[in-house]
Amino acid sequence: MISRALFRAESLLQQGASAGHILGLDTGTSIASLALVSNGRIVQTIRRPVPSHGAAIPGMVDEIVGRAELSIRDLNAIAVGIGPGSFTGLRIGISYAKGLAMATGCSMVGVPSFDAIALAALDASEVGPGGLICVIFDARKGEVYAALYRVVADGLEKLSEELVVALEHLASRITEDVLLVGDSRAKDAAALIGSRGLLVAVLETGTLDLRGACVAAIGGARLSCGETERSESIEPLYVRTPDATFKRSEKDPAKTSTEVLWSSERKSSFGSI
């Protein structure tokens, strides 16, 4: 489920204060990001390269809960990143979160990983209202996973659903200055976009301290609004290649084709959970 709005992390934390102790977990990349949020504030975070998610995640969860002087059974909810990203990492993270929720009886919510990454990038950068953020990861076979976000006064507006697209096709459709966030493919995209004279900045997700915290913050805000999910319904976000269509904004017809509907059904925005 995609919310109509995504506020900045601080606001989301406040919205989710009533959700209690929330473990945020994102395993979609080679750098696992975990956070513990309690009553609207970030208590602990861990960001660490992991050669094996299956071997590392249980110990990291024990570590972060122990640092907060809590036990696993003190958790009120688990928010887990559902991707897109590494299928193996996502499956391990989601499966572990399901097992933990089943063992403790706590709530569970799945959070699109790109939403948390874009929010963490907004916190880590100086992109102001009107700025463009593109999350981009390698999908192999010459393609990338991507999603576009517009910075607004109180957070982000989501301009596209997550999609799989050829890197060159994505780069050719970005017609304004942009912050690219992702893995090495973000640097490849930056070279293509920058060659047209546009200003391009790149953030690697491994540098984003708040990735796991943003997963927890989004999850907590949703839970506080009564949005719950059955753990068995939470699965990795598998992204199919759509018929990419780029349209002018209904709000501002003067906008270039950067404002798009990459999934043909709808344009969604994050702003009010």
SULZI-V931236 format. One record per residue. N is the residue number from 1. RES is the residue in three letters. PHI is phi in radians with two decimals (none if undefined). PSI is psi in degrees with one decimal (* if undefined). OMEGA is omega in whole degrees, -180 to 180 (none if undefined). Layout:
BEGIN
<<N RES PHI PSI OMEGA> <N RES PHI PSI OMEGA>>
END
This chain:
BEGIN
<<1 MET none 134.3 180> <2 ILE -1.91 127.2 -180> <3 SER -1.30 160.6 178> <4 ARG -1.32 -11.5 -176> <5 ALA -2.72 151.3 175> <6 LEU -2.31 107.7 178> <7 PHE -1.38 172.3 175> <8 ARG -1.10 159.2 -173> <9 ALA -0.98 -42.2 -178> <10 GLU -1.06 -41.5 180> <11 SER -1.20 -40.3 178> <12 LEU -1.10 -39.7 178> <13 LEU -1.06 -41.6 179> <14 GLN -1.13 -40.7 180> <15 GLN -1.10 -33.6 -176> <16 GLY -1.65 11.9 -175> <17 ALA -1.03 -32.9 -177> <18 SER -1.33 -7.6 -177> <19 ALA -1.39 -11.0 177> <20 GLY 1.45 -140.8 -177> <21 HIS -1.50 118.1 -177> <22 ILE -2.13 127.7 173> <23 LEU -1.62 123.6 175> <24 GLY -1.80 134.5 -172> <25 LEU -2.48 122.8 176> <26 ASP -2.31 119.3 -175> <27 THR -2.15 25.9 -176> <28 GLY -1.41 -4.4 178> <29 THR -2.29 178.1 -180> <30 SER -1.26 -10.4 176> <31 ILE -1.91 107.7 179> <32 ALA -1.31 139.4 -179> <33 SER -2.22 120.0 -179> <34 LEU -2.16 152.2 176> <35 ALA -2.65 151.0 173> <36 LEU -2.07 119.9 179> <37 VAL -1.96 129.3 -179> <38 SER -2.24 120.5 174> <39 ASN 0.91 42.5 174> <40 GLY 1.53 11.7 177> <41 ARG -2.43 151.0 180> <42 ILE -1.39 120.1 -177> <43 VAL -1.67 -46.1 -178> <44 GLN -2.56 149.5 173> <45 THR -2.40 149.1 173> <46 ILE -2.39 130.3 176> <47 ARG -2.31 116.6 -169> <48 ARG -2.62 135.9 172> <49 PRO -1.12 137.0 -179> <50 VAL -2.30 116.2 177> <51 PRO -1.18 -26.6 178> <52 SER -2.43 110.4 180> <53 HIS -1.07 -40.6 -178> <54 GLY -1.06 -36.9 -179> <55 ALA -1.39 -30.4 -171> <56 ALA -1.60 -36.6 -169> <57 ILE -1.07 -46.7 -180> <58 PRO -0.99 -42.9 179> <59 GLY -1.17 -36.7 179> <60 MET -1.16 -38.5 178> <61 VAL -1.14 -45.2 177> <62 ASP -1.03 -39.8 -179> <63 GLU -1.13 -46.9 -174> <64 ILE -1.24 -35.7 177> <65 VAL -1.19 -39.9 178> <66 GLY -1.13 -39.5 178> <67 ARG -1.03 -35.3 -179> <68 ALA -1.45 2.0 -179> <69 GLU 1.04 41.2 176> <70 LEU -2.13 172.8 171> <71 SER -2.01 165.4 179> <72 ILE -0.97 -37.8 -177> <73 ARG -1.31 -5.6 174> <74 ASP -1.42 -12.3 -178> <75 LEU -1.18 134.2 175> <76 ASN -1.59 -26.9 -178> <77 ALA -2.79 157.8 173> <78 ILE -2.16 126.1 174> <79 ALA -1.90 125.0 -175> <80 VAL -2.17 136.0 176> <81 GLY -1.22 132.4 -177> <82 ILE -1.86 4.2 176> <83 GLY 1.79 -169.1 7> <84 PRO -1.25 166.3 -179> <85 GLY 2.86 -154.2 178> <86 SER -1.11 117.8 -179> <87 PHE -1.01 -42.7 -179> <88 THR -1.10 -49.4 180> <89 GLY -1.06 -42.2 180> <90 LEU -1.14 -44.7 -179> <91 ARG -1.07 -40.9 180> <92 ILE -1.14 -46.8 -179> <93 GLY -1.09 -44.3 -179> <94 ILE -1.19 -42.2 179> <95 SER -1.10 -42.3 179> <96 TYR -1.11 -43.3 -180> <97 ALA -1.10 -38.9 178> <98 LYS -1.10 -44.4 179> <99 GLY -1.09 -40.4 179> <100 LEU -1.15 -41.5 179> <101 ALA -1.14 -38.8 180> <102 MET -1.17 -39.4 -177> <103 ALA -1.25 -33.2 -175> <104 THR -1.77 -19.0 -177> <105 GLY 1.40 10.8 -179> <106 CYS -1.41 165.8 179> <107 SER -1.30 163.7 179> <108 MET -2.52 143.5 178> <109 VAL -2.50 139.0 177> <110 GLY -1.67 135.8 -176> <111 VAL -2.16 125.6 175> <112 PRO -0.97 122.7 -173> <113 SER -1.07 -36.5 -178> <114 PHE -1.13 -31.7 178> <115 ASP -1.11 -43.8 179> <116 ALA -1.17 -39.4 180> <117 ILE -1.13 -44.2 179> <118 ALA -1.10 -40.1 179> <119 LEU -1.15 -41.7 178> <120 ALA -1.14 -37.5 178> <121 ALA -1.16 -37.8 177> <122 LEU -1.07 -41.3 180> <123 ASP -1.18 -32.7 -174> <124 ALA -1.58 -5.1 -174> <125 SER -2.09 179.7 178> <126 GLU -1.98 26.5 179> <127 VAL -1.23 124.2 -178> <128 GLY -1.67 178.0 179> <129 PRO -0.91 135.9 -177> <130 GLY 1.66 -16.9 -180> <131 GLY -1.23 158.2 -178> <132 LEU -1.94 133.8 175> <133 ILE -2.13 131.3 177> <134 CYS -2.14 121.1 174> <135 VAL -1.58 131.4 -173> <136 ILE -2.55 129.9 180> <137 PHE -2.39 153.2 179> <138 ASP -1.13 127.4 174> <139 ALA -1.94 6.0 180> <140 ARG 1.22 171.1 180> <141 LYS 0.98 34.1 178> <142 GLY 1.36 8.0 -178> <143 GLU -2.02 165.0 179> <144 VAL -2.33 153.3 165> <145 TYR -1.48 140.7 -179> <146 ALA -2.69 157.1 172> <147 ALA -2.71 145.4 -178> <148 LEU -1.92 143.2 179> <149 TYR -2.37 140.9 174> <150 ARG -1.85 132.3 177> <151 VAL -1.33 127.8 175> <152 VAL -2.10 178.4 -171> <153 ALA -1.01 -39.7 -175> <154 ASP -1.94 13.0 179> <155 GLY 2.79 -126.7 -176> <156 LEU -2.30 143.6 169> <157 GLU -1.87 127.6 -179> <158 LYS -1.51 120.3 -177> <159 LEU -1.58 -17.4 -178> <160 SER -2.61 154.0 167> <161 GLU -1.29 166.2 174> <162 GLU -1.15 142.8 -179> <163 LEU -2.58 168.2 170> <164 VAL -1.93 129.5 -175> <165 VAL -2.64 152.7 175> <166 ALA -1.10 138.6 -177> <167 LEU -0.97 -44.7 -178> <168 GLU -1.11 -37.2 180> <169 HIS -1.16 -43.9 177> <170 LEU -1.05 -50.1 -177> <171 ALA -1.05 -37.9 -177> <172 SER -1.21 -22.2 -178> <173 ARG -1.60 -7.8 176> <174 ILE -1.56 114.1 -170> <175 THR -2.04 21.5 179> <176 GLU -2.63 170.2 178> <177 ASP -1.01 145.9 -171> <178 VAL -2.66 148.7 169> <179 LEU -1.77 119.1 178> <180 LEU -1.72 132.9 -179> <181 VAL -2.20 125.9 179> <182 GLY 2.88 -145.6 -179> <183 ASP -1.75 -154.6 -176> <184 SER -1.08 -24.8 179> <185 ARG -1.20 -23.5 175> <186 ALA -1.12 -37.8 177> <187 LYS -1.17 -37.9 177> <188 ASP -1.10 -42.8 178> <189 ALA -1.13 -37.7 180> <190 ALA -1.06 -39.5 179> <191 ALA -1.11 -41.1 -179> <192 LEU -1.21 -44.3 -178> <193 ILE -1.22 -42.2 -179> <194 GLY -1.13 -25.6 -180> <195 SER -1.16 -15.0 179> <196 ARG -1.68 10.6 176> <197 GLY 1.53 6.3 178> <198 LEU -1.47 152.1 176> <199 LEU -1.46 126.6 -177> <200 VAL -2.30 128.0 173> <201 ALA -1.99 151.7 -178> <202 VAL -2.24 132.4 172> <203 LEU -2.10 130.4 175> <204 GLU -1.52 137.9 -177> <205 THR -1.09 -25.3 179> <206 GLY -1.12 -16.0 180> <207 THR -1.65 -3.0 -175> <208 LEU -1.51 103.3 -177> <209 ASP -1.14 -29.1 -171> <210 LEU -1.73 14.6 -178> <211 ARG -1.02 -54.2 179> <212 GLY -1.13 -35.8 179> <213 ALA -1.15 -35.8 179> <214 CYS -1.24 -34.1 173> <215 VAL -1.04 -47.1 180> <216 ALA -1.13 -40.0 -178> <217 ALA -1.16 -43.6 178> <218 ILE -1.11 -45.3 179> <219 GLY -1.07 -43.4 -180> <220 GLY -1.11 -41.2 178> <221 ALA -1.10 -39.8 179> <222 ARG -1.17 -42.8 -180> <223 LEU -1.13 -37.8 180> <224 SER -1.15 -23.9 177> <225 CYS -1.58 6.2 177> <226 GLY 1.55 8.6 179> <227 GLU -1.48 108.6 178> <228 THR -2.11 157.4 179> <229 GLU -2.30 145.3 172> <230 ARG -1.33 132.1 -174> <231 SER -1.01 -34.3 -178> <232 GLU -1.20 -17.1 -180> <233 SER -1.51 -9.4 -177> <234 ILE -1.50 120.7 -178> <235 GLU -2.37 160.0 176> <236 PRO -0.99 146.5 179> <237 LEU -1.44 100.9 178> <238 TYR -1.56 125.7 -173> <239 VAL -1.86 125.3 178> <240 ARG -1.66 159.5 177> <241 THR -1.35 117.2 -180> <242 PRO -1.58 172.7 167> <243 ASP -1.39 98.4 -173> <244 ALA -1.15 124.9 177> <245 THR -2.20 133.3 -177> <246 PHE -1.99 121.1 -173> <247 LYS -2.18 157.6 174> <248 ARG -1.28 152.7 179> <249 SER -1.22 135.7 175> <250 GLU -1.21 -29.2 -179> <251 LYS -1.30 -36.8 -175> <252 ASP -2.43 93.1 -178> <253 PRO -1.05 -17.5 -179> <254 ALA -1.35 -13.7 -180> <255 LYS -1.09 145.7 178> <256 THR -1.37 -178.3 -175> <257 SER -1.22 0.6 175> <258 THR -1.06 -34.3 177> <259 GLU -1.36 116.3 -167> <260 VAL -2.38 164.5 164> <261 LEU -2.03 102.1 -179> <262 TRP -1.46 -27.2 168> <263 SER -1.72 136.6 -170> <264 SER -1.23 -12.4 -174> <265 GLU -1.34 -47.2 -171> <266 ARG -2.83 162.1 169> <267 LYS -1.85 126.9 -178> <268 SER -1.97 154.0 177> <269 SER -2.26 153.1 176> <270 PHE -1.83 123.2 177> <271 GLY -2.93 -32.5 179> <272 SER -2.37 105.1 178> <273 ILE -1.49 * none>>
END
